[in-house]
């Protein structure tokens, strides 16, 4: 709910809801009849008067819906006020102020107005305040009596028209019909701190009250991230600054989706998601084999227990391929091949008549003279050439910085990490479900504070398929490792949320005198930002991530052990 100025216009036959106390109009609706001539607010419902029908209307909240009505005391009602118990009305025909019994047509008392042509009326919580259009004066009564404590001139006596009044808890607010202006006084004095034009051309009533400004929710078209993964998106516009918690999507393969596939916390106050746009994204997994269309509907709840839903959208998402099983190949049976027997002819002995070589004769060489002493020249200091980085030089590769063995070692490290993480996710989801079901059954017959569906599940990053089939270059592994990091961060946030719920439940139901406090999960590893990371660096990155997940699993085990010890 937001505090707003509310005005009515007898020319337009409309009631306007302002944004705070400004000229900005948030909403408007038609008045009950053609002569709106006074407004007040009883803390729940708007009350309006109509001079043409001489009727007082009780609205349902601050809407055009009328829950009841009754006749005004006389034929010329010009203003309304509410003192917390009773309705008060003022009439310019007989110059009287009437105190009703509650909000009914029964009059418990009345007294004369200060002058002969009364206009607006309001109540400060202590004193009644009235205005007169002939004297152009605003009067401060002593309580709700005819006694006048003080008075001062209306903001524009020259306009010569009715002045309408309301009070916001601090300042008096008045409106001149003649100059179509709304004035904000400094306290309850003649000093004007600011003013602005009325929304219509003949304003005829003011009040100040609560107005529920509904949020606007839109299901945005999902966007594909890669084969098998899409972003679910929604946009929420909340003008009133309500607390929105939580939001999510109905998401499945049916035309009227019913599965609450994803649920997440939001924020309080002003809209900001992705820092500015009011747009929130979440991942959804591949459809089952044989399905090709996913239906999505966004939803959000606010602090007034209102649920907003967007329209249902459908979109296609790649599915797991169906594999065709080939029949066994049957080879024909061939008869054994019988090789014929060959008779080899007898060859005569091979006679080789080689000439006889003469003996080897070595020549006598003269002795060489002794070598002179060797003198090494003084060489200049060695300068290493400026080689380019290890990539390629011109049209040929200079040096490849890794081997096929390095790539296979990195691949195996990634596969081991993903398998270990998948096992950890299964264990965590099992333990979370056990603890949740136990607490629901023992403490609230299956419901705990209406939050039985708010536990987040943890999932592995599902990179085994690309690891086995796709990557052959370092750049392929960079994206996979970054998904490992982002997946670990997202799951840690979900687990912190789950342990936070366990903390609230156990402490709310006085399970332990000292209170249960789960250890917080704080992943430290960040994504790889280098455009060309080395294989060695990525191998160390996966090892470090393995150690971080091992540490996280010890913290998770500690938290579950605490819950187990408390509930046993």
Buried (B, 14 or more C-beta within 10 A) or exposed (E): BBEBBBBBBBBBBBBBBBBEBBBEBBBBBEBBBEBBBBBBBBEEBBBBBBBEBBBBBBBEBBBBEEEEBBEBBBEBBBBBBBBEEBBBBBBBEBBBBBBBEEBBBEEEEBBEBBBEBBBBBBBBEEBBBBBBBEBBBBBBBEEBEBEEEEBBEBBBEEBBBBBBBBBBEEBBBBBBBBBBBBBBBEEBBBEBEEBBEBBBEBBBBBBBBBBBBBBEBBBBEBEEEEEBBBBBBBBBEBBBEBEBBBBBBBBBBEEEBEEBBBBBEBBEEEBEBEEEEBBBBBBBEBBEEEBEEBBBBBBBBBEEEEEBEBEBBEBEBBBBEEEEEEEEEEEEEEEEEEEEEEEEEEEEEEEEEEEEEEEEEEEEEEEEEEEEEEEEEEEEEEEEEEEEEEEEEEEEEEEEBBEEEBBEBBBEBBBEBBEBBBEBBEBBBEBBEEBBEEBBEEBBEEEBEEEBEBBBBBBBBBBBEBBEEEBEEBEBBBBBBBBBBBBBBBBBBBBBBBBEBBBBBBBEBEBEEEEBEBEEBEBEBEBBEEEEBBBBEBBEBBEEBBEBBEEBBEBBEEBBEBBEEBBE
